[in-house]
């Protein structure tokens, strides 16, 4: 997916790794002009409960502030994909 632009904001530059539920890419945030990590969920469809759980987890992670924990700056969907 290198070269793909998400939400007209994040341009995927390279795949960094993957786990059971998603793939992480190095991307460039065109709005803030900085490189970021973007995690794309690999599940093609998620029910409302799974989407709500993901949003809760993103909010919980965004509330953390520690030098050894990745900061969460954004959460959302692109073309219906979380």
N, C-alpha and C positions, 0 to 999 in steps of 0.2 A: 504493500500500500504506500510505498514511498512516493512523495510528490502529491499525495492527496491532501486536499484542504478540508478541514472540518469546521462547520459552523461559520464559514467564511472568516475564520480567525487563526486556526492552528494548521500549519503546514507540516505534514509528517516527513521527517528527514531520514530516519533509520530505525529499524526494529532493534530493540534492546534485549527483549526477552519475553517469555510467556509463562503463564501458570495455568491452573485448572480453569479459571474463569475469565482470563483476559490476556491481552497482548499489550506490552508497554513499548512505546515509541519515543524516540527523541524527536521533538517537534519545535517549530518556531512560532511563538505567539506574535502574530503580525500587529496586533493592537498595542502591546507593550514593548515590542521589539526586543524579545529575549527568548532564549531557548528554555524549554520546559519538557517534562515527561508527561505523556498522555497515555492513559490506560483505556483501551477499548475492550468492552465486554464481548466475549466470543459467542455467547448465547444469542441465537437469532431472534427468539421471542422470549419476553419476560412478562409474567402476569403482573397485575397491579400490586400484589403483595410483595413480589420480588423487587419491583421498581421502588416501592416505598422503603423497603429494607436497605437497598443500595443508597438511597438518598439519606437515610438516617446514619448509615456508616460514613458517608462523605461528610456530613455535618459533624459527626463525632471526631473524625480525623482532622477536620478544619479547625476544631476548637483546641487542638494540641499545639504547643509551641515549645519545641526542644531542638537543640542542634543536631540530634541524631535521628530525628523523625522528619520525613519529607512533608513539606507544607502543602496543603490543598488550597488551590486558588479558585477552582471552578468545577462545576459539575453540570452535566446537561445531556442533551441528545442532539444527534445530527441525522436528519432524514429518518426519524423514528428509532434510531439505534442509540442506546445509552452509552 
